[in-house]
Amino acid sequence: MRQCALPVIVLGLASSSARAGTQFSDNSTVLSQFAQASGAPAPRLAPDEDGATRIEWHGGATVDFYSRSASGGATLTPYSGGHFHRIGMQSDLRGTASEGDVSWAQFALTQSDDPSAIMLGNSQINTLNVGRAGLGYRVAFGDVAVNHSSFGANLPLRGLLAQRYFGQTLVSASAGVIAESWEALADQGRRRMFLKNAYALKAESSFGQNLQAYATAQGYREDGDSVGANVLAQVPSSGSTATAGLNWREGRYYLQAEGGLSRYGEKGLDGHRDRALIVDGGWQGDKLGLRLGHHDLGRYYASLSGLAGAGIRETYANASWQAAQWMSLTGDVRRSENRMAAPPVPPPPPTIPPTPVMPYIPFIGKTEAASLRAQINFPSVPGLGLGLSAGESHGKSSGGASNRSQNQGATLSYAAMAWNASLGYQNSKQSNSVTAGSDSRTDTWSASYGRNWSDATDVVPASWTLNATATASTQRQHLETGATAALNTLNLVISGERQPWGRLSAILGGSRGHDATGGGLRQYWYQLDAGRALGQRGGLRLYLRGTSSFQDRAAIAWRDRLAGIQLSYAF
C-alpha cells in the first residue's frame, strides 16, 4: 500500500505529543492511534488514483435459523423450546478530514424472536456510537466507556464524552444515563432497574517523566419514577464522589495511590459520608519483585466504579523470586475484612461443558490468608515442568463463627512440538465452626493430553490442521459425618481446518457421580460447529449442541438441545 502523511491523533498519548504540533507518520502508526482514541478497531484504508487516502465504510450481517428443545423450566434453564431466528447487523463508517481529524459512526443491532436471546422485546441496539477525534481532542456520543480511576468512574455510559488537552493537562468530561439498554432507556416496560443519571469529570497531568497526578469528581441520582412500583422493591439512591490519585515510577520503584470522599443517601433516609483509600507500591529487581498494598473502602462509599467494592478493607504483601534458572517462587499473604456483604452475582448462562454454579454465601468478618507457589523446570528435559502450590485461610465472622480452608496441589506437565500432557493432584480441607458436620476433605486428580497435526513444512505453510485435547478428572469428597460425594468427568475437544473447505470443531463430554445424599449426578454434553467461506465476503455455518443433566432426578433435571444454520456477509 502506498503511504501518505497524516497528522497524528495524540489523544490518550503523552501530553508532550500534544504540544509538539502536527507530526507525520506512516499509515499504520496513524491507524493504531486512531483505534486507541476511538476505542474500536482501526479502519481499512484504500488508495485513490491520485494517491490520497480515504476511509471506507464496512459492516456485516448475520442471519441464524435454529430450533431448540428445552426442558426443566425457567428455574433450571433460561431457554425455551421452539423455532427461532436471530438477525445481527453492524456498520462502521469513518472519514478523515484534510487536516487529519477522524470522524466515525458505529452501529450494531440484533433482532430475534428468541426470548433467551433478548430478554424483553425482540430487538436490541448493541452498539451506537458517533464521534470525532483529532490533534489533542476527542468527542463521542452514544455508548461511551468512562475509565477514570478505580474509585472514580469506571463504567459504560449512554451519553456524551469529551476530552481535550490544555497544555500538559488532559481534561475529560462525561454525562449521561446508566441503563440496561437503549430500549430500556426509551421504554419503561423494559426496565428492571432505576435509570441512573450520572456525570464524571477528570483532570490529569504529568510532572516530569516519572509522576502523573489526577483528580476526579462524579455523581449520580437514581430516578425513582423510572421503574414501575411493582417491578423493583428498592429505594432510589444518590451519591457524589471526589478523588485524587497519582502514579509514580522511579527506576525499580513504583507507587499507585488514590483517595476519595463520598456522600451517599437513599430517598427518605439519612445520608452518609464515607471515604476510601488505595495504596499499591513495590520494587522490581532482576530476580526479585516485591509488592505491598492497602485498600480501605468505607461501607457507604458511593462510587461509579465497578472496581470499588464498598465495605472492604485489605492489606497484602507478595513476592516473586527467580531462585534459579530452573525454579521460580511466588508468595502472598493478606488480611481482609468485609463489613458489608455484596449482593449475589446472577448465575451465568449454561455453557458446554456445564459450568458449576456455587451458591453465594456472604461472609461478614475478617480473613487471613497465605499462599505459596513454585514452578520448576528441568533443563535436562526441555518442556518438562512441575508446579506446586499450597495455601491456607482462616476467617472469623462478626458473630464469632470461624472457618478454615487449606489446599495444596501439584501439576506435572510436558510440552513438545506436536503434543502436550499434564497430570495434577489437588487436596483441600474445609471446616466451619457453625456447621461442623459439613467439614470436608476433597481430593481431585486430573489429566490431559493434547495433539496437533498438519502438513506444514519449514518452507510451506499448512493447508490443513487438526488439534485434539482430551481431559479427565476424578473428585472425591469426604464429609465429617461419614458421607461421601464423587464426580468423574471426561471431555474431548477436536478442531480442524482445511483450505479451502472450511473449519470444523467438536466437543463431547460427560460426568457421572453422586452427591452427599447418594443422589446420582449424571450429565453429558456435545457441540458440533462447521463453517465454510462463500466467496470473498460470505460465510456458512452449521451448529449443533446439547446438554442433558440429572435426568434420573426429576427435581433438578433439565435438558437443552439446539440445531441451527447461520449465513453471514461482510462488506
Secondary structure, DSSP 8 states (H G I E B T S, - for coil): -----EE---TTS-HHHHHS---EE-HHHHHHHHHHHHTS----EEE-TTS-EEE--EEEEEEEEEEEEEESHHHH-S---EEEEEEEEEEEEEEE-TTS-EEEEEEEEEEES-TTTSSSSSEEEEEEEEEEEETTEEEEEEEEEEE--SSSEEEEEEEEEEEEEETTEEEEEEEEEE-S-HHHHH-GGG-SS-EEEEEEEEEEEEETTTEEEEEEEEEEEEETTSS-TTT-----EEEEEEEEEEEEEETTEEEEEEEEEEEEEETTS--EEEEEEEEEEEEE-SSEEEEEEEEEE-TT---EETT--TTEEEEEEEEEEEEETTEEEEEEEEEEEESS-----------SS-----------EEEEEEEEEEEEE-TTSTTEEEEEEEEEEEEEETTS-EEEEEEEEEEEEEE-SSEEEEEEEEEEEEEESS-GGG-EEEEEEEEEEEEEEE---SSS--SEEEEEEEEEEEEEEEETTS-EEEEEEEEEEEEEEETTTEEEEEEEEEEEEE-TTS-EEEEEEEEEEEEEEETTTEEEEEEEEEEEE-TT-TTT-EEEEEEEEEEEEE-
